[in-house]
Amino acid sequence: MARRTRVLLAKLGLDAHTIGITVVAHALRDAGMEVIYSGLRQTPEAVANAAIQEDIDVVGISSLSAAHMHHLPKIIEILRERGADEMLVICGGVIPEEDVRTLQDAGVARVFTMGTQTQAIVDYIEERMAARESDSA
C-alpha cells in the first residue's frame, strides 16, 4: 500500500487569516492526504524545520498579508540548503498576478490565487505525487 501524501500547511508572519487554509486542509484530508497544520505566526525557519522533521511531501503556504515575496523564497532557500529541495512548495491566497512569476522563479511549484477551487489544488498535488512516484519506479 502506498504511503499517503503528507502536506504541511502554514501561515507565516503576522498573517492571522485562517478561513482559507482551513478550507484547503479539509479538502486535502477528504482526498486522503495527511495534513499537518503548523499554526499561525510561523517563521520560514520553523516551517522548513517542521517540513524536514515530519518528512513532508508538500509544503503549502497561505498568504493574505503580502509577505509572500519575502517568506516563500526564504523557505525554499532553507529547504535547498538542507537537502530537502524535493519537497513540493505551493502557495495560495491574496497574491497579485505580477508576483506569480517571481515566486515560480524562486522555486514555488504553483501559485493558487483567490477563487481557486479546492479540487484544483487536490488534483495538482495528486498529479505531482503520481508523477514523482512513476519517476522513482
N, C-alpha and C positions, 0 to 999 in steps of 0.2 A: 504494500500500500504506500502510495506517495505521501510525502510529508506535506502538511498544509502550509500554504504560503503565510509567512509571518510578516505582519505590517506594523511598523511603529508610526503612530500619528503624534504630532507635536504642534504646540503653539509656542512661538518664540517671542522673547522680549516682553513688552508691555501689552501685547495683544491679548485681550481677555474675552473676545467674542467666541462663544463655544457652540452655537447652534449648527453651523455648517459642518464642523468637524464631527459633531455628534451624529448628524445625519449620515455622513460618509462612513463613520465607524459602524453604524448599524447595517448599512448596505454591504460593507465588506464582510462582516460577520455572517449576515444572511447568505452570502455567497460561499460560505465555508472557510473563509480565511481566519487566521488567528490574529486578533488586533490587540495591540498594546498601546494604551494612551498614556503618554508621559506627563500630561497635565499642562497647566499654564506656566507662563513666565520662564520658559526654558532658555538656556544659552545654547549656541551652536555646539560648544564642547560637551555639554550634558547630553544633547541629542545624539551626537556621534558616539559618545561613550556607551550610552544605552543601546544604540543600534548594534554595536560590536558585541557587547556583553550578552545581548539577547539573541544573537545570531539571526538578525533580521534580513529578510529578502527585499523589502520595500520600505523606504523612509518617506512618509507623506507629511508635508508641512502645510498648514493652513495659515494664510496671511491676510489679515484685514487692516493692518496698521501701517502699511507702506514701508516696513523694514525689510522686506524680502530681498532687496538688492544688496543689502549688507549681510544678512544672516545666511541665505542659501548658499552663496559661493563659499562661505566660511565652512559650512557643514561639509560640503563636497571636498574642500581642501583637506580638512581633518581626516575624512574617510580615506582619501588617497594616501595621505602621509602614513596612515596606519594599515595600509594594505587591504582596505575594505572597499575598494572602488568598484567591486562587482555589485554592490547594493544599488538597486534602482531608486533614484531620488525623484519624487514628483512633488508638485505643489499645486495649490489652488486657493481661490479666494478673490479678493479685490486686487487684481494685478493688471495694470494698464498694458494694452497691446504693445506699446513701444518697449516694454521691459521684457517681453517674452523671449525675443531672440538673444538678448544679453544673458538671460538666465540659462537658456539652452546652450549657449556657447560656454558657459561656466560649468556645464555638466548636468543640469536638470534635464531629465529624460522627457518630461511632459509637463506642461502648464495647463491646468484646468481653470478656466475663468468663470466668473459668476454666471449662473444659469445652466452650467453643465449638468446633464442628467447623471445621477449616481450610477446608473447602469453603464454609462460610457467609461466611468472610472474603473468599475469592476471588469468590464471587457478588456480594457487596456492592460490592466495588471495581469489578468488571466492569459492574454495573448503573449505578453512579455515573458511570463514564467514558463509557458509552454515552449516558447522558442528557446529559452535558456536550457530547459530540460532536454529538448531534442538536440541542441548543440553539444551537450555533455554526454549524450548517449553514443 
